[in-house]
């Protein structure tokens, strides 16, 4: 029962850092996807 208690904070910190990194990467991906999706609309729509 000692191991889970000791691993708890370490895992929590690890996931916190992971989430921070993922949030940044996800935001990056979302922006790219939005650009990729919106480009065809802009090029197809008559201006």
N, CA, C and O atoms as CSV, one atom per row, in Angstrom:
chain,resi,resn,atom,element,x,y,z
A,1,UNK,N,N,0.824,-1.215,0.000
A,1,UNK,CA,C,0.000,0.000,0.000
A,1,UNK,C,C,0.862,1.270,0.000
A,1,UNK,O,O,0.349,2.376,-0.173
A,2,UNK,N,N,2.180,1.098,0.197
A,2,UNK,CA,C,3.053,2.272,0.236
A,2,UNK,C,C,3.279,2.841,-1.166
A,2,UNK,O,O,3.336,4.056,-1.355
A,3,UNK,N,N,3.404,1.950,-2.133
A,3,UNK,CA,C,3.745,2.371,-3.488
A,3,UNK,C,C,2.698,3.309,-4.091
A,3,UNK,O,O,3.061,4.379,-4.579
A,4,UNK,N,N,1.400,2.944,-4.074
A,4,UNK,CA,C,0.405,3.849,-4.671
A,4,UNK,C,C,0.416,5.235,-4.019
A,4,UNK,O,O,0.275,6.248,-4.704
A,5,UNK,N,N,0.583,5.273,-2.697
A,5,UNK,CA,C,0.588,6.576,-2.011
A,5,UNK,C,C,1.776,7.413,-2.450
A,5,UNK,O,O,1.658,8.625,-2.630
A,6,UNK,N,N,2.926,6.764,-2.621
A,6,UNK,CA,C,4.124,7.490,-3.049
A,6,UNK,C,C,4.018,7.884,-4.520
A,6,UNK,O,O,4.479,8.957,-4.911
A,7,UNK,N,N,3.417,7.028,-5.329
A,7,UNK,CA,C,3.313,7.275,-6.774
A,7,UNK,C,C,2.233,8.319,-7.078
A,7,UNK,O,O,2.281,8.968,-8.122
A,8,UNK,N,N,1.272,8.483,-6.186
A,8,UNK,CA,C,0.164,9.408,-6.393
A,8,UNK,C,C,0.609,10.800,-6.815
A,8,UNK,O,O,0.284,11.252,-7.912
A,9,UNK,N,N,1.359,11.488,-5.940
A,9,UNK,CA,C,1.804,12.860,-6.272
A,9,UNK,C,C,2.656,12.919,-7.524
A,9,UNK,O,O,2.554,13.861,-8.311
A,10,UNK,N,N,3.510,11.894,-7.711
A,10,UNK,CA,C,4.380,11.870,-8.895
A,10,UNK,C,C,3.522,11.773,-10.155
A,10,UNK,O,O,3.726,12.516,-11.115
A,11,UNK,N,N,2.571,10.859,-10.141
A,11,UNK,CA,C,1.690,10.681,-11.298
A,11,UNK,C,C,0.861,11.938,-11.534
A,11,UNK,O,O,0.649,12.356,-12.672
A,12,UNK,N,N,0.391,12.538,-10.427
A,12,UNK,CA,C,-0.431,13.743,-10.552
A,12,UNK,C,C,0.365,14.852,-11.233
A,12,UNK,O,O,-0.132,15.538,-12.126
A,13,UNK,N,N,1.632,15.012,-10.784
A,13,UNK,CA,C,2.491,16.028,-11.387
A,13,UNK,C,C,2.777,15.716,-12.847
A,13,UNK,O,O,2.797,16.603,-13.700
A,14,UNK,N,N,2.999,14.428,-13.114
A,14,UNK,CA,C,3.282,13.999,-14.487
A,14,UNK,C,C,2.100,14.301,-15.398
A,14,UNK,O,O,2.270,14.834,-16.494
A,15,UNK,N,N,0.900,13.956,-14.937
A,15,UNK,CA,C,-0.287,14.184,-15.765
A,15,UNK,C,C,-0.577,15.676,-15.916
A,15,UNK,O,O,-1.078,16.121,-16.948
A,16,UNK,N,N,-0.253,16.441,-14.869
A,16,UNK,CA,C,-0.454,17.888,-14.940
A,16,UNK,C,C,0.429,18.476,-16.040
A,16,UNK,O,O,-0.024,19.277,-16.858
A,17,UNK,N,N,1.707,18.059,-16.045
A,17,UNK,CA,C,2.635,18.533,-17.080
A,17,UNK,C,C,2.200,18.042,-18.443
A,17,UNK,O,O,2.261,18.780,-19.426
A,18,UNK,N,N,1.761,16.795,-18.502
A,18,UNK,CA,C,1.312,16.203,-19.760
A,18,UNK,C,C,0.108,16.980,-20.293
A,18,UNK,O,O,0.023,17.279,-21.484
A,19,UNK,N,N,-0.815,17.300,-19.391
A,19,UNK,CA,C,-2.014,18.026,-19.796
A,19,UNK,C,C,-1.637,19.406,-20.323
A,19,UNK,O,O,-2.202,19.877,-21.311
A,20,UNK,N,N,-0.684,20.049,-19.663
A,20,UNK,CA,C,-0.245,21.364,-20.122
A,20,UNK,C,C,0.324,21.268,-21.530
A,20,UNK,O,O,0.013,22.086,-22.396
A,21,UNK,N,N,1.172,20.247,-21.750
A,21,UNK,CA,C,1.756,20.048,-23.064
A,21,UNK,C,C,0.681,19.704,-24.085
A,21,UNK,O,O,0.692,20.211,-25.206
A,22,UNK,N,N,-0.258,18.828,-23.683
A,22,UNK,CA,C,-1.315,18.406,-24.593
A,22,UNK,C,C,-2.202,19.582,-24.960
A,22,UNK,O,O,-2.590,19.739,-26.118
A,23,UNK,N,N,-2.526,20.418,-23.958
A,23,UNK,CA,C,-3.372,21.580,-24.234
A,23,UNK,C,C,-2.735,22.449,-25.313
A,23,UNK,O,O,-3.410,22.923,-26.226
A,24,UNK,N,N,-1.414,22.652,-25.190
A,24,UNK,CA,C,-0.721,23.471,-26.168
A,24,UNK,C,C,-0.757,22.801,-27.538
A,24,UNK,O,O,-1.030,23.450,-28.547
A,25,UNK,N,N,-0.481,21.492,-27.566
A,25,UNK,CA,C,-0.464,20.760,-28.831
A,25,UNK,C,C,-1.855,20.689,-29.439
A,25,UNK,O,O,-2.019,20.823,-30.652
A,26,UNK,N,N,-2.856,20.477,-28.590
A,26,UNK,CA,C,-4.238,20.388,-29.075
A,26,UNK,C,C,-4.669,21.721,-29.667
A,26,UNK,O,O,-5.302,21.766,-30.722
A,27,UNK,N,N,-4.325,22.802,-28.985
A,27,UNK,CA,C,-4.657,24.138,-29.477
A,27,UNK,C,C,-4.014,24.359,-30.844
A,27,UNK,O,O,-4.645,24.871,-31.769
A,28,UNK,N,N,-2.737,23.959,-30.955
A,28,UNK,CA,C,-1.992,24.064,-32.209
A,28,UNK,C,C,-2.696,23.280,-33.312
A,28,UNK,O,O,-2.866,23.771,-34.427
A,29,UNK,N,N,-3.107,22.044,-32.981
A,29,UNK,CA,C,-3.772,21.185,-33.962
A,29,UNK,C,C,-5.113,21.762,-34.371
A,29,UNK,O,O,-5.472,21.742,-35.548
A,30,UNK,N,N,-5.862,22.283,-33.388
A,30,UNK,CA,C,-7.180,22.840,-33.681
A,30,UNK,C,C,-7.049,24.026,-34.625
A,30,UNK,O,O,-7.825,24.173,-35.569
A,31,UNK,N,N,-6.050,24.876,-34.356
A,31,UNK,CA,C,-5.850,26.055,-35.209
A,31,UNK,C,C,-5.508,25.618,-36.629
A,31,UNK,O,O,-6.025,26.166,-37.603
A,32,UNK,N,N,-4.625,24.617,-36.733
A,32,UNK,CA,C,-4.248,24.124,-38.055
A,32,UNK,C,C,-5.453,23.524,-38.776
A,32,UNK,O,O,-5.658,23.764,-39.966
A,33,UNK,N,N,-6.246,22.741,-38.044
A,33,UNK,CA,C,-7.428,22.118,-38.648
A,33,UNK,C,C,-8.402,23.184,-39.122
A,33,UNK,O,O,-8.974,23.078,-40.207
A,34,UNK,N,N,-8.588,24.216,-38.297
A,34,UNK,CA,C,-9.511,25.287,-38.682
A,34,UNK,C,C,-9.030,25.968,-39.957
A,34,UNK,O,O,-9.829,26.285,-40.838
A,35,UNK,N,N,-7.727,26.190,-40.052
A,35,UNK,CA,C,-7.166,26.827,-41.250
A,35,UNK,C,C,-7.359,25.924,-42.460
A,35,UNK,O,O,-7.794,26.370,-43.522
A,36,UNK,N,N,-7.026,24.639,-42.283
A,36,UNK,CA,C,-7.135,23.687,-43.396
A,36,UNK,C,C,-8.591,23.578,-43.862
A,36,UNK,O,O,-8.866,23.495,-45.059
A,37,UNK,N,N,-9.521,23.580,-42.896
A,37,UNK,CA,C,-10.942,23.437,-43.237
A,37,UNK,C,C,-11.477,24.715,-43.877
A,37,UNK,O,O,-12.318,24.654,-44.773
A,38,UNK,N,N,-10.996,25.869,-43.422
A,38,UNK,CA,C,-11.566,27.137,-43.892
A,38,UNK,C,C,-10.991,27.572,-45.236
A,38,UNK,O,O,-11.627,28.341,-45.956
A,39,UNK,N,N,-9.805,27.095,-45.584
A,39,UNK,CA,C,-9.182,27.511,-46.844
A,39,UNK,C,C,-10.053,27.147,-48.058
A,39,UNK,O,O,-10.275,28.002,-48.915
A,40,UNK,N,N,-10.553,25.906,-48.156
A,40,UNK,CA,C,-11.404,25.567,-49.310
A,40,UNK,C,C,-12.642,26.461,-49.399
A,40,UNK,O,O,-13.057,26.841,-50.494
A,41,UNK,N,N,-13.238,26.800,-48.237
A,41,UNK,CA,C,-14.427,27.650,-48.255
A,41,UNK,C,C,-14.088,29.023,-48.836
A,41,UNK,O,O,-14.838,29.566,-49.647
A,42,UNK,N,N,-12.963,29.570,-48.418
A,42,UNK,CA,C,-12.568,30.901,-48.892
A,42,UNK,C,C,-12.238,30.880,-50.382
A,42,UNK,O,O,-12.559,31.817,-51.112
A,43,UNK,N,N,-11.600,29.812,-50.819
A,43,UNK,CA,C,-11.194,29.753,-52.231
A,43,UNK,C,C,-12.393,29.443,-53.138
A,43,UNK,O,O,-12.417,29.838,-54.304
A,44,UNK,N,N,-13.387,28.730,-52.587
A,44,UNK,CA,C,-14.554,28.376,-53.402
A,44,UNK,C,C,-15.563,29.510,-53.462
A,44,UNK,O,O,-16.223,29.713,-54.481
A,45,UNK,N,N,-15.680,30.255,-52.350
A,45,UNK,CA,C,-16.693,31.310,-52.321
A,45,UNK,C,C,-16.304,32.443,-53.252
A,45,UNK,O,O,-15.159,32.895,-53.230
A,46,UNK,N,N,-17.237,32.909,-54.070
A,46,UNK,CA,C,-16.941,34.008,-54.998
A,46,UNK,C,C,-16.759,35.310,-54.235
A,46,UNK,O,O,-17.608,35.664,-53.417
A,47,UNK,N,N,-15.682,36.024,-54.479
A,47,UNK,CA,C,-15.426,37.270,-53.754
A,47,UNK,C,C,-15.625,38.481,-54.666
A,47,UNK,O,O,-15.454,39.618,-54.227
